Structures are given as structure tokens and as C-alpha cells.
Amino acid sequence: MAKLKEYYGKTLLEIEGGKIKEYYGKTLYEIDGDKVKEYYGKNIFEIDGDKIKEYCGKTLLEFDGEKLKRYCGPTIYEVDGSKIKEYCGKNLYEVEGVLSRREWMALLAILFAS
């Protein structure tokens, strides 16, 4: 079972067995080499150095509002108020809010439509 821990006052997810789980115990991401997979097993991103790429190999563009953002800095991506951040490979992700299944479907639609 995934355990929660604090990092600078914010709740983080702990990695167990290569999986990152959300608070309710559902698998949110899986890490397989350099690939990040979403819960349903589809590859969304590849991490190549400081670049974030779409599964089909396209480099993500920067958007506003509800859309995905790409950064060269510590923030990997941000979706509608839910931020996932990288912390020097130790505390890999920070989740502020959890995307619903509907939001994931909208995210996938944005990704694969571009």
C-alpha cells in the first residue's frame, strides 16, 4: 500500500515497486525505464534529458489554462491546477489534486489530437 509523506509541507506520494500510487490506492503512474505510463497502461511521456516528449515522439508545446505545459526546469507538467514536479530524482513527484478519469480522458484527447 502506498504511503504518504511530507515534502516542504506538501503531501507527496511514495514510490513502491516502481509504481506511484495516489492517496486512494489506485495506480496513477508507472515508471518503466525512461517512460511514464498513465493508469490505463498507455504511454504519455518519455523523459529525455530535460526534455519531455509525447509518446509518439513529439516535443510538447507550452499552453495556458487547462492545457499541458512543458518546462525545462523542475516542473514536468501542469494540468488544470494539478501540478506534478520533479525533485532531483529523490522525491520524484508532487501531486496537488488528483485528476479524475474524465480529466484524464480530456488530457489524452489533447495529447493525441496535437
DSSP file (Angstrom, degrees, kcal/mol; ACC not computed):
  #  RESIDUE AA STRUCTURE BP1 BP2  ACC     N-H-->O    O-->H-N    N-H-->O    O-->H-N    TCO  KAPPA ALPHA  PHI   PSI    X-CA   Y-CA   Z-CA
    1    1 A M              0   0    0      0, 0.0     2,-0.1     0, 0.0    20,-0.0   0.000 360.0 360.0 360.0 137.7    0.0    0.0    0.0
    2    2 A A        -     0   0    0     20,-0.2     2,-0.4    14,-0.1    13,-0.1  -0.411 360.0-149.7 -70.3 141.7    1.3    3.4   -0.9
    3    3 A K        -     0   0    0     -2,-0.1    11,-1.2    11,-0.1     2,-0.3  -0.867   7.2-132.3-113.0 148.2    2.3    5.7    1.9
    4    4 A L  E     +A   13   0A   0     -2,-0.4     2,-0.3     9,-0.2     9,-0.2  -0.732  25.5 178.6 -96.7 146.7    2.1    9.5    2.0
    5    5 A K  E     -A   12   0A   0      7,-1.7     7,-4.0    -2,-0.3     2,-0.3  -0.937  25.8-110.9-141.1 166.9    4.9   11.7    3.2
    6    6 A E  E     -A   11   0A   0     -2,-0.3     2,-0.4     5,-0.2     5,-0.2  -0.759  23.1-178.0-102.1 144.0    5.6   15.4    3.5
    7    7 A Y  E >  S-A   10   0A   0      3,-2.3     3,-1.5    -2,-0.3    -2,-0.0  -0.902  80.2 -23.2-141.0 110.5    8.0   17.4    1.5
    8    8 A Y  T 3  S-     0   0    0     -2,-0.4     3,-0.1     1,-0.3    -2,-0.0   0.888 128.7 -50.2  50.9  42.1    8.3   21.1    2.4
    9    9 A G  T 3  S+     0   0    0      1,-0.2     2,-0.4     0, 0.0    -1,-0.3   0.461 116.8 110.7  82.9   0.6    4.8   20.9    3.9
   10   10 A K  E <  S-A    7   0A   0     -3,-1.5    -3,-2.3    86,-0.0     2,-0.3  -0.871  72.4-111.2-112.5 145.5    3.1   19.3    1.0
   11   11 A T  E     -A    6   0A   0     -2,-0.4    84,-0.5    -5,-0.2     2,-0.3  -0.548  39.0-172.2 -74.7 129.8    1.8   15.7    0.8
   12   12 A L  E     -AB   5  94A   0     -7,-4.0    -7,-1.7    -2,-0.3     2,-0.4  -0.782  22.0-117.8-117.5 163.8    3.8   13.5   -1.6
   13   13 A L  E     -A    4   0A   0     80,-0.6     2,-0.3    -2,-0.3    80,-0.3  -0.787  25.9-134.3 -97.7 145.3    3.3   10.0   -2.9
   14   14 A E        -     0   0    0    -11,-1.2     7,-0.7    -2,-0.4     2,-0.5  -0.750  16.1-124.2 -98.6 147.2    5.9    7.4   -2.1
   15   15 A I  E     +C   20   0B   0     -2,-0.3     2,-0.4     5,-0.1     5,-0.2  -0.789  30.9 176.3 -93.7 127.9    7.2    5.0   -4.7
   16   16 A E  E >   -C   19   0B   0      3,-2.1     3,-1.5    -2,-0.5   -14,-0.1  -0.982  67.8 -12.4-133.0 122.0    6.8    1.3   -4.1
   17   17 A G  T 3  S-     0   0    0     -2,-0.4     3,-0.1     1,-0.3    -1,-0.1   0.818 125.3 -56.7  63.1  31.9    7.8   -1.4   -6.5
   18   18 A G  T 3  S+     0   0    0      1,-0.2    13,-2.0    12,-0.1     2,-0.4   0.515 115.6 109.7  80.0   3.1    8.3    1.1   -9.4
   19   19 A K  E <   -CD  16  30B   0     -3,-1.5    -3,-2.1    11,-0.2     2,-0.5  -0.896  56.9-149.8-116.3 144.3    4.7    2.3   -9.1
   20   20 A I  E     -CD  15  29B   0      9,-2.3     8,-1.9    -2,-0.4     9,-1.6  -0.955  22.1-164.2-108.9 125.0    3.4    5.7   -7.9
   21   21 A K  E     - D   0  27B   0     -7,-0.7     6,-0.2    -2,-0.5    -7,-0.2  -0.846  13.4-128.0-114.3 146.7    0.1    5.4   -6.2
   22   22 A E    >   -     0   0    0      4,-2.4     3,-2.0    -2,-0.4   -20,-0.2  -0.263  42.3 -88.8 -80.5 175.8   -2.5    8.1   -5.4
   23   23 A Y  T 3  S+     0   0    0      1,-0.3    -1,-0.1     2,-0.1   -19,-0.1   0.828 124.9  54.3 -57.3 -37.5   -4.0    8.5   -2.0
   24   24 A Y  T 3  S-     0   0    0      2,-0.1    -1,-0.3     1,-0.1     3,-0.1   0.353 119.4-104.9 -85.5   8.3   -6.9    6.1   -2.6
   25   25 A G  S <  S+     0   0    0     -3,-2.0     2,-0.3     1,-0.3    -2,-0.1   0.455  76.6 133.7  89.5   0.1   -4.6    3.3   -3.6
   26   26 A K        -     0   0    0      1,-0.1    -4,-2.4    -5,-0.0     2,-0.4  -0.638  64.4-109.0 -84.0 143.0   -5.2    3.5   -7.4
   27   27 A T  E     +D   21   0B   0     -2,-0.3    -6,-0.2    -6,-0.2     3,-0.1  -0.568  39.3 173.5 -72.7 124.6   -2.1    3.4   -9.6
   28   28 A L  E     +     0   0B   0     -8,-1.9    11,-0.7    -2,-0.4     2,-0.3   0.851  63.9   6.1 -97.3 -47.2   -1.6    6.8  -11.1
   29   29 A Y  E     -DE  20  38B   0     -9,-1.6    -9,-2.3     9,-0.2     2,-0.4  -0.971  56.6-156.1-136.2 152.1    1.7    6.4  -12.9
   30   30 A E  E     -DE  19  37B   0      7,-1.6     7,-2.5    -2,-0.3     2,-0.6  -0.984  13.4-145.3-122.6 141.7    4.1    3.6  -13.6
   31   31 A I  E     + E   0  36B   0    -13,-2.0     2,-0.4    -2,-0.4     5,-0.2  -0.932  22.0 170.6-108.5 123.2    7.8    4.2  -14.3
   32   32 A D  E >   - E   0  35B   0      3,-2.1     3,-1.8    -2,-0.6     2,-0.4  -0.856  66.3 -57.0-132.6  95.1    9.4    1.8  -16.8
   33   33 A G  T 3  S-     0   0    0     -2,-0.4    -1,-0.0     1,-0.3     0, 0.0  -0.576 120.0 -20.1  67.0-125.0   12.9    3.0  -17.8
   34   34 A D  T 3  S+     0   0    0     -2,-0.4    13,-2.0    -3,-0.1     2,-0.3   0.360 118.4 101.1 -93.6   4.0   12.5    6.5  -19.1
   35   35 A K  E <   -EF  32  46B   0     -3,-1.8    -3,-2.1    11,-0.2     2,-0.5  -0.696  56.3-155.6 -97.6 143.0    8.8    6.1  -19.8
   36   36 A V  E     -EF  31  45B   0      9,-2.1     8,-1.7    -2,-0.3     9,-1.3  -0.973  15.8-164.2-113.4 124.8    6.0    7.4  -17.7
   37   37 A K  E     -EF  30  43B   0     -7,-2.5    -7,-1.6    -2,-0.5     6,-0.2  -0.848  12.9-130.7-111.0 144.4    2.7    5.5  -18.1
   38   38 A E  E >   -E   29   0B   0      4,-2.4     3,-2.5    -2,-0.4    -9,-0.2  -0.373  42.0 -87.2 -85.2 175.1   -0.7    6.6  -17.1
   39   39 A Y  T 3  S+     0   0    0    -11,-0.7   -12,-0.1     1,-0.3   -10,-0.1   0.791 124.3  55.4 -56.1 -36.1   -3.1    4.4  -15.1
   40   40 A Y  T 3  S-     0   0    0    -12,-0.1    -1,-0.3     2,-0.1     3,-0.1   0.357 119.5-103.7 -84.8   9.1   -4.6    2.6  -18.1
   41   41 A G  S <  S+     0   0    0     -3,-2.5     2,-0.4     1,-0.3    -2,-0.1   0.481  76.7 134.0  90.6   2.7   -1.2    1.5  -19.4
   42   42 A K        -     0   0    0     -4,-0.1    -4,-2.4     1,-0.0     2,-0.4  -0.712  58.3-120.6 -88.8 137.1   -0.8    4.0  -22.2
   43   43 A N  E     +F   37   0B   0     -2,-0.4    12,-0.2    -6,-0.2    -6,-0.2  -0.617  36.6 168.1 -76.2 126.2    2.5    5.8  -22.6
   44   44 A I  E     +     0   0B   0     -8,-1.7    11,-1.3    -2,-0.4     2,-0.3   0.823  58.7  19.7-102.0 -49.3    2.1    9.5  -22.3
   45   45 A F  E     -FG  36  54B   0     -9,-1.3    -9,-2.1     9,-0.2     2,-0.4  -0.896  50.0-157.5-127.8 151.4    5.6   10.9  -21.9
   46   46 A E  E     -FG  35  53B   0      7,-2.1     7,-2.7    -2,-0.3     2,-0.6  -0.990  20.4-142.6-117.5 137.2    9.2   10.0  -22.5
   47   47 A I  E     + G   0  52B   0    -13,-2.0     2,-0.5    -2,-0.4     5,-0.2  -0.895  22.6 174.9-102.8 118.7   11.8   11.8  -20.5
   48   48 A D  E >   - G   0  51B   0      3,-2.4     3,-2.0    -2,-0.6     2,-0.4  -0.880  64.1 -58.1-125.9  96.4   14.9   12.6  -22.5
   49   49 A G  T 3  S-     0   0    0     -2,-0.5     0, 0.0     1,-0.3     0, 0.0  -0.556 118.5 -22.9  65.8-124.7   17.4   14.7  -20.5
   50   50 A D  T 3  S+     0   0    0     -2,-0.4     2,-0.4    -3,-0.1    -1,-0.3   0.277 119.9  99.6-100.0  10.2   15.4   17.8  -19.6
   51   51 A K  E <   -G   48   0B   0     -3,-2.0    -3,-2.4    19,-0.0     2,-0.5  -0.759  60.1-150.8 -98.6 144.1   13.0   17.4  -22.5
   52   52 A I  E     -G   47   0B   0     -2,-0.4     8,-1.3    -5,-0.2     2,-0.3  -0.958  19.8-169.7-110.9 126.2    9.5   16.0  -22.1
   53   53 A K  E     -GH  46  59B   0     -7,-2.7    -7,-2.1    -2,-0.5     6,-0.2  -0.876  23.2-115.4-119.6 150.1    8.2   14.2  -25.2
   54   54 A E  E >   -G   45   0B   0      4,-3.7     3,-2.2    -2,-0.3    -9,-0.2  -0.352  40.5-103.7 -69.2 159.8    4.8   12.9  -26.2
   55   55 A Y  T 3  S+     0   0    0    -11,-1.3   -10,-0.1     1,-0.3   -11,-0.1   0.864 122.3  56.4 -56.7 -37.9    4.6    9.1  -26.6
   56   56 A C  T 3  S-     0   0    0    -12,-0.2    -1,-0.3     2,-0.1   -11,-0.1   0.422 125.7-100.8 -78.6   3.9    4.6    9.5  -30.4
   57   57 A G  S <  S+     0   0    0     -3,-2.2     2,-0.3     1,-0.3    -2,-0.1   0.404  78.0 133.9  99.8  -2.5    7.9   11.4  -30.1
   58   58 A K        -     0   0    0     -5,-0.1    -4,-3.7     1,-0.1     2,-0.4  -0.615  58.3-120.1 -82.9 140.4    6.7   15.0  -30.5
   59   59 A T  B     -H   53   0B   0     -2,-0.3    -6,-0.2    -6,-0.2    -1,-0.1  -0.646  35.8-114.5 -76.2 131.3    8.1   17.6  -28.1
   60   60 A L        -     0   0    0     -8,-1.3     2,-0.2    -2,-0.4    -8,-0.1  -0.338  25.9-138.0 -68.5 145.8    5.2   19.1  -26.2
   61   61 A L        -     0   0    0      8,-0.1     2,-0.5    -2,-0.0    -1,-0.1  -0.455  24.4 -98.9 -94.3 173.1    4.4   22.7  -26.6
   62   62 A E        +     0   0    0      7,-0.2     2,-0.2    -2,-0.2     7,-0.2  -0.816  45.3 173.4 -98.6 132.2    3.5   25.2  -24.0
   63   63 A F        -     0   0    0      5,-0.9     2,-0.3    -2,-0.5     7,-0.1  -0.702  22.1-122.4-126.2 178.6   -0.1   26.0  -23.4
   64   64 A D    >   -     0   0    0     -2,-0.2     3,-1.8     5,-0.1     2,-0.2  -0.756  66.7  -1.2-117.9 167.5   -2.3   28.0  -21.0
   65   65 A G  T 3  S+     0   0    0     -2,-0.3    15,-0.7     1,-0.3    16,-0.3  -0.329 129.6   0.7  63.9-122.8   -5.1   27.2  -18.7
   66   66 A E  T 3  S+     0   0    0     -2,-0.2    -1,-0.3    13,-0.2     2,-0.1   0.545 112.2  95.8 -80.3  -7.3   -6.3   23.6  -18.8
   67   67 A K  S <  S-     0   0    0     -3,-1.8    13,-0.3     1,-0.1    -4,-0.1  -0.355  83.8 -85.8 -90.1 167.3   -3.8   22.5  -21.3
   68   68 A L        -     0   0    0     11,-0.1    -5,-0.9    39,-0.1     2,-0.4  -0.329  37.4-155.3 -69.7 145.8   -0.4   20.9  -20.8
   69   69 A K        -     0   0    0      9,-0.4     2,-0.4    -7,-0.2     9,-0.3  -0.955   1.6-151.4-121.9 144.2    2.7   22.9  -20.2
   70   70 A R        -     0   0    0     -2,-0.4     2,-0.3     7,-0.1     7,-0.1  -0.934  17.3-179.5-114.3 138.0    6.3   21.9  -21.0
   71   71 A Y        -     0   0    0      5,-0.5   -19,-0.1    -2,-0.4    -2,-0.0  -0.955  33.3-149.7-133.8 152.2    9.2   23.3  -19.0
   72   72 A C  S    S+     0   0    0     -2,-0.3    -1,-0.1   -21,-0.1     4,-0.1   0.557  85.6  69.7 -89.3 -11.5   13.0   22.9  -19.0
   73   73 A G  S    S-     0   0    0      2,-0.2    -2,-0.1     3,-0.0     0, 0.0   0.114 112.6 -63.6 -90.8-154.8   13.0   23.5  -15.2
   74   74 A P  S    S+     0   0    0      0, 0.0    12,-2.2     0, 0.0     2,-0.6   0.738 105.9  88.8 -71.6 -23.1   11.8   21.4  -12.3
   75   75 A T  E     -I   85   0C   0     10,-0.2    -4,-0.3     1,-0.2    10,-0.2  -0.651  53.8-173.3 -79.0 120.7    8.1   21.4  -13.2
   76   76 A I  E     -     0   0C   0      8,-1.2    -5,-0.5    -2,-0.6     2,-0.3   0.965  63.4 -26.4 -78.0 -56.0    7.4   18.5  -15.5
   77   77 A Y  E     -I   84   0C   0      7,-1.4     7,-2.2    -7,-0.1     2,-0.4  -0.994  48.9-150.9-156.8 165.4    3.8   19.4  -16.4
   78   78 A E  E     -I   83   0C   0     -9,-0.3     2,-0.5    -2,-0.3    -9,-0.4  -0.998  10.5-174.5-138.9 128.1    0.8   21.2  -15.1
   79   79 A V  E >   -I   82   0C   0      3,-2.4     3,-2.7    -2,-0.4   -13,-0.2  -0.937  67.1 -40.9-131.2 111.3   -2.8   20.3  -15.9
   80   80 A D  T 3  S-     0   0    0    -15,-0.7   -14,-0.1    -2,-0.5     3,-0.1   0.848 123.7 -37.1  44.8  53.3   -5.7   22.5  -14.7
   81   81 A G  T 3  S+     0   0    0    -16,-0.3     2,-0.7     1,-0.2    -1,-0.3   0.276 114.3 111.7  87.5 -12.6   -4.3   23.2  -11.2
   82   82 A S  E <   -I   79   0C   0     -3,-2.7    -3,-2.4    13,-0.1     2,-0.4  -0.860  51.0-167.5 -97.0 113.2   -2.8   19.7  -10.7
   83   83 A K  E     -I   78   0C   0     -2,-0.7    13,-0.8    13,-0.3     2,-0.5  -0.835  13.8-167.3-107.9 135.8    0.9   20.1  -10.7
   84   84 A I  E     -I   77   0C   0     -7,-2.2    -7,-1.4    -2,-0.4    -8,-1.2  -0.986  17.5-176.0-119.8 123.1    3.5   17.2  -10.9
   85   85 A K  E     -I   75   0C   0     -2,-0.5     2,-0.4     9,-0.4     9,-0.2  -0.854  21.4-134.0-123.9 153.3    7.0   18.2  -10.1
   86   86 A E        -     0   0    0    -12,-2.2     2,-0.4    -2,-0.3     6,-0.2  -0.867  12.2-163.8-104.9 138.8   10.4   16.5  -10.1
   87   87 A Y  B >>  -J   91   0D   0      4,-0.7     3,-2.2    -2,-0.4     4,-1.1  -0.718  63.1 -65.4-126.4  81.7   12.8   16.9   -7.2
   88   88 A C  T 34 S-     0   0    0     -2,-0.4     4,-0.1     1,-0.3    -2,-0.0   0.734  91.3 -68.4  52.5  29.5   16.3   15.9   -8.1
   89   89 A G  T 34 S+     0   0    0      2,-0.2    -1,-0.3     3,-0.1     3,-0.3   0.417 126.9  83.5  76.3  -3.8   15.3   12.2   -8.7
   90   90 A K  T <4 S+     0   0    0     -3,-2.2     2,-1.1     1,-0.3    -2,-0.2   0.899  99.3  24.5 -95.3 -68.6   14.6   11.6   -5.0
   91   91 A N  B  < S-J   87   0D   0     -4,-1.1    -4,-0.7     1,-0.2    -1,-0.3  -0.811  83.1-176.4 -93.8  95.6   11.1   12.9   -4.4
   92   92 A L        +     0   0    0     -2,-1.1     2,-0.4    -3,-0.3    -1,-0.2   0.859  51.8  25.4 -70.6 -39.2   10.0   12.4   -7.9
   93   93 A Y        -     0   0    0    -80,-0.3   -80,-0.6    -7,-0.2     2,-0.4  -0.937  48.6-166.0-134.2 149.5    6.5   13.8   -8.0
   94   94 A E  B     -B   12   0A   0     -2,-0.4     2,-0.6    -9,-0.2    -9,-0.4  -0.999  15.5-161.8-127.3 127.2    4.3   16.2   -6.2
   95   95 A V        -     0   0    0    -84,-0.5     2,-0.8    -2,-0.4   -11,-0.2  -0.945   9.3-171.8-116.3 121.1    0.6   16.0   -6.8
   96   96 A E  S    S-     0   0    0    -13,-0.8   -13,-0.3    -2,-0.6    -2,-0.0  -0.889  74.7 -14.0-108.0  99.7   -1.7   18.9   -5.9
   97   97 A G  S    S-     0   0    0     -2,-0.8     2,-0.4   -15,-0.1    -1,-0.1   0.051  83.1-104.3  84.3 154.8   -5.1   17.4   -6.5
   98   98 A V        -     0   0    0     -3,-0.1     2,-0.1   -16,-0.0    -1,-0.0  -0.969  29.0-118.5-120.7 131.5   -5.8   14.2   -8.4
   99   99 A L        -     0   0    0     -2,-0.4     2,-0.1     1,-0.1    -2,-0.0  -0.426  27.7-131.2 -68.0 137.4   -7.1   14.2  -11.9
  100  100 A S     >  -     0   0    0     -2,-0.1     4,-2.3     1,-0.1     5,-0.2  -0.337  28.0-102.3 -78.9 169.3  -10.4   12.4  -12.4
  101  101 A R  H  > S+     0   0    0      1,-0.2     4,-2.2     2,-0.2     5,-0.2   0.892 124.9  53.2 -60.1 -38.9  -11.0    9.8  -15.0
  102  102 A R  H  > S+     0   0    0      1,-0.2     4,-2.0     2,-0.2    -1,-0.2   0.901 108.3  49.2 -63.6 -41.5  -12.8   12.5  -17.1
  103  103 A E  H  > S+     0   0    0      2,-0.2     4,-2.5     1,-0.2    -1,-0.2   0.879 109.6  52.6 -65.8 -37.1   -9.9   14.9  -16.8
  104  104 A W  H  X S+     0   0    0     -4,-2.3     4,-2.7     2,-0.2    -2,-0.2   0.911 108.7  49.8 -63.2 -41.4   -7.5   12.0  -17.9
  105  105 A M  H  X S+     0   0    0     -4,-2.2     4,-2.1     2,-0.2    -2,-0.2   0.892 111.4  48.9 -64.8 -38.4   -9.6   11.4  -21.0
  106  106 A A  H  X S+     0   0    0     -4,-2.0     4,-2.1     2,-0.2    -1,-0.2   0.898 111.0  50.7 -65.5 -40.5   -9.6   15.1  -21.8
  107  107 A L  H  X S+     0   0    0     -4,-2.5     4,-2.6     1,-0.2    -2,-0.2   0.928 110.4  48.5 -62.4 -45.7   -5.8   15.1  -21.3
  108  108 A L  H  X S+     0   0    0     -4,-2.7     4,-2.7     1,-0.2     5,-0.2   0.883 109.1  53.6 -63.1 -37.4   -5.4   12.2  -23.6
  109  109 A A  H  X S+     0   0    0     -4,-2.1     4,-1.2     1,-0.2    -1,-0.2   0.910 110.3  47.2 -63.0 -41.1   -7.6   13.8  -26.2
  110  110 A I  H  X S+     0   0    0     -4,-2.1     4,-1.1     2,-0.2    -2,-0.2   0.929 114.1  48.1 -63.7 -45.4   -5.4   17.0  -26.1
  111  111 A L  H  < S+     0   0    0     -4,-2.6     3,-0.5     1,-0.2    -2,-0.2   0.940 116.7  38.9 -62.2 -49.5   -2.2   14.9  -26.4
  112  112 A F  H  < S+     0   0    0     -4,-2.7    -1,-0.2     1,-0.2    -2,-0.2   0.608 109.9  60.6 -84.2 -10.1   -3.3   12.7  -29.3
  113  113 A A  H  <        0   0    0     -4,-1.2    -1,-0.2    -5,-0.2    -2,-0.2   0.736 360.0 360.0 -82.8 -23.1   -5.1   15.5  -31.2
  114  114 A S     <        0   0    0     -4,-1.1    -1,-0.2    -3,-0.5    -2,-0.2   0.474 360.0 360.0 -86.1 360.0   -1.9   17.5  -31.5
